[in-house]
Every structure is written in C-alpha cells, then in structure tokens.
Amino acid sequence: MQEDDRPGLSVRLDAVTKIYFVSGEELPAIRGITLSIDKGEALAVVGSSGSGKSTLLHLSGLLDRPTTGAVFYGDRRVDHLPASDRAVLRNRSVGFVFQNFQLIPRTTAIENVEMPLLYRGVSARERRERARELLTSVGMGDRERHFSSQLSGGQQQRVAIARALAASPGLLLADEPTGNLDSRSASSVLELLLGIQERSRMTLVLVTHDAEVARFATRTVRVRDGLLEGS
Amino acid sequence: MLLVFLGLKALLRNPYRSILTSLGIVIGVLSVIVLVSIGLGAKALVLQSIQNLGPNLLVVIPGSVTDSGAQVGGGTDTTLTVDDAQAIREDCPDVWNASGALRTAAQVQSPQSNWSTVILGAEPNYLPVRDWHLAHGGFFGPEEEASAARVAVLGRLVASRLFGLSNPVGKFIQINHSPFRVIGILSSKGQSPMGMNQDDMVVIPLSTLQSQIMGVTYVGVILAAAGSPDRVDDAKREIRDLLRLRHHIPPGGRPDFDIQALSDIARTANRLSLILTVLLALIASISLFVGGIGILNIMLVSVRERTREIGIRMAIGARPRDILLQFLTESAALSFFGGLAGGVFGILSILAIRSFLGWPAPIPWEGSLLTVAGATILGILFGLYPAWRASRLDPMEALRYE
C-alpha cells in the first residue's frame, strides 16, 4: 500500500462479480461492478434488500472473495491473498460495523473493543488504555464492564463502533448500522459515525436502504440487481 | 501466549461444562494410575514372598508333574524319603543344606483354646534351609528327630491363637490328643507365594509326624538350599542326577520327581504380574480414550455453538491459526487440568487403598506424570479436528450463522 499524507485508504473494485452456488443453482449477487472509493470519502451505497449492496461491502472488506474481478487497496491487489494475509489486512486496515452489532456474547464492552488489538499482539495495558479511550469517545466510558446483553441496541452499536476504530483502520465499513435501532438512537449513532469520519478523514462506506441516511454522505451509489446504477 | 489465555478464558465462561467435560479425563487418568499401582503392588507382594522363601531354594516334589510350575506340594506320590534328603545334603557339592518335610492338617489345643492348623514335620536343619529364624526358645535337634520326640515349635499366628499374649515356651499343647511340649516360637514370615500364611503352622520333628501322627515313611517335599543364587542351576542338575540314580530311572525315562527352583517361580510370577499390570493399564486406557472422545464431542458442539463468535473474530482480524490455537488451547487445557485432577485423585485413592485395604500399592510417580502428559496429548489430538474445522470456517458464512 502506498502511503500519502491523507490518512484514509482508497479501495478499487475492478469488474467484480460474486456468484453464490446454492444446491447447484447459480445465484448471482454481484453481476459486474467497477467502483473506486477515494481516500477520506464518505460513500453511501443504497439499494433495496437483496440488491447486492451488502455483498459489495463484504467484498470491499475482504470478508468474502469475488468470483471474478479484483479488489485493490491503494495499488495493491488484495482479493487473491491467502486467508491469513486477508485476516491481517482486515485487522489493520478495516473496521466493520454491522447491522446486528456482532458483539461477542458473554464478553464485556471493553473486551470487545480490545479484541482487534489482541490479534495484533498489543500489550494488555496498552489495549486497555486504548479501549478505554475509545469507549469514552463513543460515550460508553461508564459501561466498560457491561456485557453486551446488558446494553441497549444503540449502546451495543456504540461499542461496536469503538471496536471498529480500535485498530485505527483506514477503511470503515458500516452495513446498515442504524437498521436495528429506533430513530432516536439511529440518528445519534449516525452522527457519531459521520463525526468520526469527518475528524479522522478515514474512508467510510455506508450501506443503507434509507435515503435519509445517504444524504449525509459525500457521494451515493445505487445498487440494483447486482449492478451499479449511475454514480 | 495471549491466545492461550483466550482459550482459558472461554473455559471459565462455562465452568460447569468445562468440569463435566474434563471429568472423563479425570476418571481415565485416575483409573490408569490406580490400576497400575495395584498391579505393581501385586508384583511387589509376589517378589517379597519369594524373597521370604529364599532365592536359593530348590523344591523337590514327588510324582509326575506337568512342567508348568507352581505345583509345589501337589505331588501325591510317595517316592521321596528322608534318605533322599540326606543323600542330597551329602552328595551334591552345590547344595549347602537340605531338609525333608511333610505336612498334614490337624486340630491343635492349648489349655485355653484350640486352633485348626497345618502340622509340618521337618528335619532339624529346616530353619537354615528356609533362612528362617526363631523369635523365642529353640528348635529341635538330631536327638529329638532320632527319638521322635513330642516337641513343637509354633508359628507366630498359632502361638497367639493358642496362648494369647503369654509366652508359650515350656507349656504343652495337644496335637490329635497327644501332648507336645512347646520349645520355640518362629519369627513372622508372612505369606508364601502360593498364598499360604506361613505363620499359621506348627513345626514338629519329621520322624514324630511320620511315625506318630501319619503313620508313613515318605516325605512330601525336600527343600534344598544352593550355596548361592548363581549355583542354583548346578545344584538342580546335581539333585536330578542323584535322584535318578537313587530311584533307578533309566536314561531317557520319566523321573518320579520334579525339581523347581524358586527363582524359576519368581520369574514366572514376575512375568504374570507384569502382564497383569499391562492389562490393567490397557483397560484403564480405554476409559481415558472415552474421555478424549468426550472432549472431541464437546469441542465440536462448542465450535458449532460459537460459529458467529468465530465469524466476528475473523472479521476483526483473527487469522485461521489464531482460531485454531484458541480452540486447541481449550481442549488441551480441559485435558491437562482434567489429567492433573485425575493424578491428584489417583494418588489419594492409592493412599486410601494402602491404609484401608493394606495392599502395598506404590505411588507410580513417573507413570502418573506420563499418564497426565499422555492425557494432555490425547486432548490436543482430539481437539485438533474441531479446532481445524473452526479455523476453516468462512468468515462471511460464520457471521450469518444463527
């Protein structure tokens, strides 16, 4: 990855397709998308459910591999790397925020936030300090010993955001981050996400079906039936 | 190191399941250690009683005996005599001493009590041949033997049964209603390899037993002691040649006696108890193996149950090998701590067996360590497949798993 002075990570999807095979049948989720996401951009990906927008996000975050096509981080092709190298890239360069929070059950808020740093081999004390800082910055400083089951949806999503930021990634990927929240917590979580993006200038990709949410983004792309609809 | 810690933490999150899972290993290790200890105890017991009989001892028994050993005293033929014993004593250079002996069962009475026991008729040199000593009093000599005197030397157990704590030397007992004067008490000798309590007997002169109680002229057995353990084989050959000559056995003919060296019996007994120990350990290993399968089962369930957790961990940067190590640590810890607990309980059980059953079970320290190590390796082996499956999960599918 080439570094320049801007902190974010640029991502390029080059003619990617993703075809799932379910009991011998081909189910194309992405039919061929080429998309460049610039550094520091806040990109909204909108589309109805089943349009392939989440798959697009997962391909960008190396959680999944395209059936054809390539994914580049900066100038480096990354989709064909072995699982272990992709894990390291996810750990260092990507932060995920999911619709259903995906906190680890029976684990405290602070342990969740520390986890990316754990896989990076950061010392226990440094992990704790950094996690505490992040929890405070998302307004969860007083809840660090709470288990995820003891937190409301909005609070869980705040913890998840803190976890996504723990490794200081260049790319933050949010998959319907407000989808499971009531409107009040939804707007505060959204504010939080966009505020973070604005301050840190990291690249943000926000998948949503909500046009209101998309309004906050610097750019919006629409996915329909696995294809990009204008840009 | 951190990931090892992670695995341990997951176990603590589910303490009851962890304890129940390792219970199989606990029981497996416990049974291996205890059964091996019991086997070793059996071996020690056999060797000790053989040592008690004297390692130099040769036993000549009459009658044709199949060659599988352990039939000492079984011969019912009446071809051996006191003269044979004397000839062995005098003509076999590698025999240091020998004594004929004959036994019967009889009721023995003291003024206070009575006891059913073994009456052993022996020659005066019986004690040195058996490497046996007196606790009190004396033994009978050639005069008593020659005159078939009614004197008796009591075994430890018989003395206490008949006379309690008082000293019986000089008092009279009745054997088959004939009075015998007690002249000595034997020191305690314990069990013979054939399981007989050697303290439960009364020794009287051989001639007295033959002529006054049984009315026979043969001896049941001739015990011969070789000069030293390495002369046992020579002594055995000399006795055989001598007796064949005396009994007029033609060359190649089947002898009417059999000679067994205690060292042969010791070898056989040693081999048998080794087989016993190995067999017990094998049986116990099966339970250890079953414990390992328990771990395999629980780890598979655990991986399935935590599929989403694995997906999350992968999404935030856990490499396949991080996941592998985490689950492997869990199964290794389950089996290691289970094994450790099994080792501790096993050693406690051995101590209990020793104090409550009086079995001389040694604590097999090395074996215990080996078993605990083996259990840990077993746990890692059985944890390998579930951990591998966890590490090969697709992060995307794992995240979607409900």
HADDOCK unambig.tbl for C-alpha pairs under 7 A between the chains (distance, minus, plus):
assign (segid A and resid 63 and name CA) (segid B and resid 315 and name CA) 6.51 0.50 0.50
assign (segid A and resid 63 and name CA) (segid B and resid 395 and name CA) 6.08 0.50 0.50
assign (segid A and resid 63 and name CA) (segid B and resid 396 and name CA) 5.82 0.50 0.50
assign (segid A and resid 64 and name CA) (segid B and resid 396 and name CA) 6.29 0.50 0.50
assign (segid A and resid 84 and name CA) (segid B and resid 319 and name CA) 4.95 0.50 0.50
assign (segid A and resid 84 and name CA) (segid B and resid 320 and name CA) 6.18 0.50 0.50
assign (segid A and resid 87 and name CA) (segid B and resid 314 and name CA) 6.61 0.50 0.50
assign (segid A and resid 87 and name CA) (segid B and resid 317 and name CA) 4.62 0.50 0.50
assign (segid A and resid 87 and name CA) (segid B and resid 318 and name CA) 5.96 0.50 0.50
assign (segid A and resid 87 and name CA) (segid B and resid 319 and name CA) 5.20 0.50 0.50
assign (segid A and resid 88 and name CA) (segid B and resid 317 and name CA) 5.60 0.50 0.50
assign (segid A and resid 88 and name CA) (segid B and resid 319 and name CA) 6.91 0.50 0.50
assign (segid A and resid 90 and name CA) (segid B and resid 315 and name CA) 6.71 0.50 0.50
assign (segid A and resid 90 and name CA) (segid B and resid 316 and name CA) 6.13 0.50 0.50
assign (segid A and resid 90 and name CA) (segid B and resid 317 and name CA) 5.22 0.50 0.50
assign (segid A and resid 91 and name CA) (segid B and resid 316 and name CA) 5.29 0.50 0.50
assign (segid A and resid 91 and name CA) (segid B and resid 317 and name CA) 3.84 0.50 0.50
assign (segid A and resid 102 and name CA) (segid B and resid 312 and name CA) 6.50 0.50 0.50
assign (segid A and resid 104 and name CA) (segid B and resid 309 and name CA) 5.68 0.50 0.50
assign (segid A and resid 116 and name CA) (segid B and resid 316 and name CA) 5.58 0.50 0.50
assign (segid A and resid 116 and name CA) (segid B and resid 317 and name CA) 6.27 0.50 0.50
assign (segid A and resid 119 and name CA) (segid B and resid 317 and name CA) 6.44 0.50 0.50
assign (segid A and resid 119 and name CA) (segid B and resid 318 and name CA) 5.88 0.50 0.50
